[in-house]
């Protein structure tokens, strides 16, 4: 299996303890691995920009009940520099890709 990208959603109560909601809302998003030298799925982005899609859901799906919560979303690239060197090819190797070595 190839590298994966990870989008994690965490809900924390006021004490900082992670809590769960009532539904199995998207907790981890796995994307297909890039193909060697195929740069078509990569987009150069300016700092502070966003490219993606919106998923509509009710916040009640993330929390166990009434109260105050913090919702934290983290993205971590599953593509490492080593994977690019071994499988990505020269075209992917030349791109400034956010790799797994960069902190979450």
Secondary structure, DSSP 8 states (H G I E B T S, - for coil): -----EEEEEEE-TTS-EE--SS------------TT--TT-----TT----------GGGTSSSSS--EEEEEEE----HHHIIIIIHHHHHTS----TTS--
